[in-house]
Amino acid sequence: MNTELIISMGLVGVMLSMLFMGLLIAYYGSSKTRNVGFLFLIVGAVVAFVISPEPGMNYFADVSFMKGILAFVGGMIGGIIGIIVFLVAIIKS
């Protein structure tokens, strides 16, 4: 596998995680944790700016971006399924 692809997929995952966590923390957090949420949003925006392609390039046609999105969504779905299985096992016992 190409090292450049691995790095770009990781950066897309970090970017999406920071943006989503930042939004949730900034909206639902208390006054102290909202600052951390805004910091996460800023870090996610900076990473998005760093990995953005040249102007005029179709961002969603980029293979590494789409594979990064797929890896992120797959990881989130796997995590949610794992949490559900864990909770069902705890509740049944």
Number of C-alpha atoms within 10 A of each C-alpha: 5 6 8 10 15 13 13 17 22 18 19 24 22 18 22 20 17 22 23 16 18 24 17 15 20 21 13 12 15 10 9 9 14 18 15 16 23 20 17 22 24 15 17 24 15 13 18 17 11 10 13 13 12 8 7 6 10 9 14 10 9 11 13 19 21 15 18 22 18 14 16 19 14 12 13 13 12 12 12 12 12 12 12 12 12 11 11 11 10 9 8 6 5
